[in-house]
């Protein structure tokens, strides 16, 4: 299951956009959005998100 962003927790810092090795995350209206087709489920975004807004497989 690709990464998912909880929009109510996302602070729009763009850290995940910069760190995603698959370039699967973009910003839309100040909220991170994951391209599910590009996401490799590496969990880099989960580990670096300062607001714990991103989850992969319930992590």
C-alpha positions in Angstrom: 0.0 0.0 0.0 1.5 3.4 -1.0 2.1 6.2 1.5 -0.9 8.2 2.6 -1.0 11.7 4.0 -3.4 12.7 6.8 -4.2 16.2 5.5 -5.3 17.5 8.9 -1.8 16.7 10.3 0.2 17.9 7.4 1.9 21.3 8.1 3.0 21.9 4.5 6.7 22.0 5.3 7.7 20.2 2.1 10.3 18.1 3.8 8.8 14.9 2.3 8.9 16.4 -1.2 12.6 17.1 -0.9 13.5 13.7 0.6 11.3 11.3 -1.4 13.8 9.2 -3.5 11.0 8.3 -5.9 9.8 11.9 -6.4 6.3 10.6 -5.6 5.3 13.6 -3.4 4.1 17.0 -4.5 2.3 19.8 -2.8 -1.3 20.6 -3.5 -3.0 23.6 -1.8 -0.3 23.5 0.9 -0.7 19.8 1.7 1.5 16.9 0.6 0.0 14.6 -2.0 1.5 11.1 -2.8 1.4 9.8 -6.4 0.5 6.2 -5.6 1.9 5.0 -8.9 5.3 6.4 -8.2 5.5 5.5 -4.5 7.8 2.6 -3.7 6.8 2.3 -0.1 10.3 3.0 1.2 8.9 4.8 4.2 11.5 7.7 3.9 8.6 10.2 4.1 7.2 8.4 7.2 10.6 8.7 9.0 11.2 12.3 8.2 7.8 13.9 8.5 7.9 16.2 11.5 4.2 16.1 12.1 3.7 12.3 11.7 1.2 13.0 8.9 2.4 10.2 6.5 1.7 6.5 7.0 2.6 3.4 4.9 0.7 0.2 5.8 -0.5 1.6 9.1 3.0 2.7 10.3 
